[in-house]
Amino acid sequence: EDLNKLIGRTVNMPQDLTKSLSDIVYQKTSGNALLVTQFLQSLWDEDLLYFSSESKTWLWDSNAIDAKEIPDNVGLLLSRKIMQLPRDCQYCMKLLACLGSKCDASTLKFVVAQGKDVEGNVDGKMLEFAVDEGLLKKKGSNYAFVHDQIQQAAYSLIPEEERGCLHRQIGNLILKHVPENQVDDLFFTAVSQLNRGIKKSEKEDERLDLQKLNLKAGEKAMSLAAFSTAESYLKAGIDMFLDHHWEQHYDLSIQLYTLYAEAEYSICNFKEVGRIAGIIIQSAKSFQDKQRVFAILIKALGVENKLEDAIEL
């Protein structure tokens, strides 16, 4: 009934006249709102649903619609929809999917303009095709996917073996044009992209450089009181360590682990604070290197009303 009301309002016709179309659409989509929207759009694109200038009303081919095959999942339908867009628009949507659910138009345009894989002219109107098709929306200077399933569909069009490479290309491209002393949203975007593109086989110097970038991002996020963001960068940096890192990269280890403990305290993850504090206390070479984490641990125990444990420290 709700679907019939929607279709009736869409084509501006009484619901008793749209009932036959609504029944078929419901059978094909199970009433999934996003799937209904895309299915109706595909009917329009294929002239199975059209406005007759002679009869001044909407008409449809019920038999053809009923015979129309529809993918079992909305993602496949959306992927097909994206693949019907101009090639450059497809590429921009893939880049946007790599960057996230939304992105500032200037950032996206910069990445596209600097890339080597786009054919044709690069301008700010590439994604307007996707906006017109209802796949993207533009809010102010941001392009955003209308639904997370559309982002997933665009991302799925990138071959799995190429995704890491593309993330690294985007990250390095942005980082190359960000001044060394500048830590802003563009810097965070670059580090996030490099994190998504990291390979286990990465050369040690490249991995260490990325860990230092995560430390820098974590420090900046902490200064902005963006504690969850800081925690994610610091954890990413720690996860890149290989065995024996305390012996081989002591300074970086103590910095990442200590700030990570502080970030976990700031988001009230006290159990993790205790775990990390234990690692630092066991691995640190001097009391001075342990002092900061002792303070964090004591504060965490105090918040948890474990004052006796805090006193024992």
C-alpha positions, 0 to 999 in steps of 0.5 A, a space after each residue: 500500500 505504501 509503495 502504491 502511494 509512492 508510485 501514485 504520487 510519482 506519476 501523479 495518478 490515482 492509486 487504483 490505476 497504478 496498482 498493477 505497476 506497484 504489484 510488479 515493482 514490489 514483487 521485483 524489489 520486496 519494497 526496498 526503498 533504494 532498490 525501488 528508486 533505482 528500479 523505477 529509474 531503470 524502467 524510465 531509462 529503458 522506456 518501459 515507463 514513459 509519459 504519453 503526450 497523446 494521452 497526457 498520462 503515464 503508461 507502462 509495459 506491464 509484460 516487459 516489466 514483469 519479464 525484466 530481470 533484476 539482480 538479487 541484490 541492490 549492489 549489483 543493480 547499482 553497479 550496473 547503473 554506475 557503469 552506464 555513466 560516462 567513463 570519466 564520471 565512473 572513475 571519479 565515483 571510484 575515487 570518491 568511494 576510496 576517499 569516503 562517503 563524502 568529499 570536498 569538491 576541491 579535494 576530489 578535483 585536485 586528485 583527479 587533475 593530478 592523476 594519470 588515468 583519466 581520459 578527456 577533459 578534467 572539470 568540476 562537472 564530471 560528477 553532475 551526471 551521477 547527481 542527475 541520476 540520483 546516485 550522488 548529492 551535492 551539499 555546499 562544496 561537498 559531493 556525497 553518496 546518497 546511500 552507503 550501498 551506492 558507495 559500496 557499489 562504486 568501490 566494488 567496481 575497482 578490481 580487488 587487487 588494484 584497490 591498495 595501489 589506488 589508495 596509496 596513489 591517492 595518499 602519496 599524491 595528496 601528501 606530495 602537495 601538502 606542506 610539511 608543517 601543515 596538518 589539516 583535513 587534507 593531511 588526515 585524508 592522505 594518511 588514511 589513504 596510505 593506511 588503507 593501501 599498506 601491504 605486509 610486504 612494504 619496505 621497512 623504511 616506507 613502513 616506518 615513514 607511514 608510522 611516523 605520519 600516523 604518530 603526527 596525525 595522532 598528535 594533531 587529533 589529540 590536540 583537537 580533542 578528536 580522541 577517537 580519531 587519534 586512537 585510530 591513527 595511533 593504533 594503525 601505527 602500532 599495528 604496523 610494527 614487526 617483531 623486535 620493534 622495541 629493540 630496533 625502533 625504541 623511540 618510535 615505539 615509546 611515542 606511539 604506545 604512550 600517546 595511544 594509552 592517553 587516547 584510550 584513556 580519553 575515550 574511557 577504554 580503561 581496559 586497553 589502557 591497562 594492557 598498553 601500560 603493561 607493555 610500556 612498563 615492561 619494555 621501557 628502558 627508564 623510569 622517565 619513559 614510564 612516568 607518563 604512562 604511570 600517570 595515565 594508568 593512575 588516573 584510569 584506576 581513579 576513575 574506575 574507583 580502584 584507588 587501592 590499586 592506584 596507590 600501590 603503583 
